[in-house]
Amino acid sequence: MAGARRIGLVGFGTIASEIEARLRGPGFAFACLLRPHAPSRARVPDGVPVLDTPEALLAWRPELVVEAAGHAAVASVLPGILAAGIPALPASTGALADNALLARLAEAARSGGSRLIVPSGAVGGLDYLAALRETDQASVRYTSRKPPAAWAPELEAAGLSERAAREEIVLYEGTASEAARLYPKNLNVGLTIALAAGQERVRVRIVSDPQAAGNTHEIETESALGSARLAFVNAPSPTNPKTSALTAASLIAAIRRHFEPVAV
């Protein structure tokens, strides 16, 4: 497609398929990197090349690569993409809890003259949180509050399913990096907040709440610069209750911002 921005998608689940569907048109061209026997290959629309290897994706010459396949894909695919000079936008930001991986990605971006672009995902206010890095005394508490359905495997494993239907249960309190390791499909937001404000400043609380109206993200900050209370109640994805429907929309906004001449 002449003149179209070329975007490589890693994975084709809920998030990647929505990105492709909403940006489909003359302005964008897509290719998709998938394992040879991935079930999602059958869902890729006609006209979108399906590629088997990162090398094939590089040969397609994307201008931006969007990862939406899970933590393992961040580690296995994105270093080579960044080192080749292509910017990358990861949906699975919880993978960046691994400091060694984050350092490897940063070095790959430096060597390739590219950028790892961390999206806001299911929350807003990252510009405010990033400003807190400039003050010595700042604290941030992030609470992830979701209905029991979002935590069903974890609650069942802990023998808490019946209780969770009746009352609020705190599943975890601690650091953002540990939360991302324990709940890799749920806690991308906590890690993103920690990257913005500084990991040492952020405490994470994970709550199963039968009264939750949706996937709720609560951010409370105190610093010499002032205080803030932010809350986002996001509708869950219709096909994956662990993911906010806002996540794909956030990635789409980040894609547009990357290419537009005026970025807001």
Sequence and secondary structure as in RCSB ss.txt:
>XXXX:A:sequence
MAGARRIGLVGFGTIASEIEARLRGPGFAFACLLRPHAPSRARVPDGVPVLDTPEALLAWRPELVVEAAGHAAVA
SVLPGILAAGIPALPASTGALADNALLARLAEAARSGGSRLIVPSGAVGGLDYLAALRETDQASVRYTSRKPPAA
WAPELEAAGLSERAAREEIVLYEGTASEAARLYPKNLNVGLTIALAAGQERVRVRIVSDPQAAGNTHEIETESAL
GSARLAFVNAPSPTNPKTSALTAASLIAAIRRHFEPVAV
>XXXX:A:secstr
 TT EEEEEE  SHHHHHHHHHH BTTEEEEEE  TT GGGGGS TTS EESSHHHHHHH  SEEEE S HHHHH
HHHHHHHHTT  EEES GGGGG HHHHHHHHHHHHHHT  B    TT   HHHHHHGGGSSSEEEEEEEEE GGG
GHHHHHHTT HHHHTTS EEEEEEEHHHHHHH TTT HHHHHHHHHH GGGEEEEEEE TT SSEEEEEEEEETT
EEEEEEEEE EETTEEEEETHHHHHHHHHHHHHHSSS  
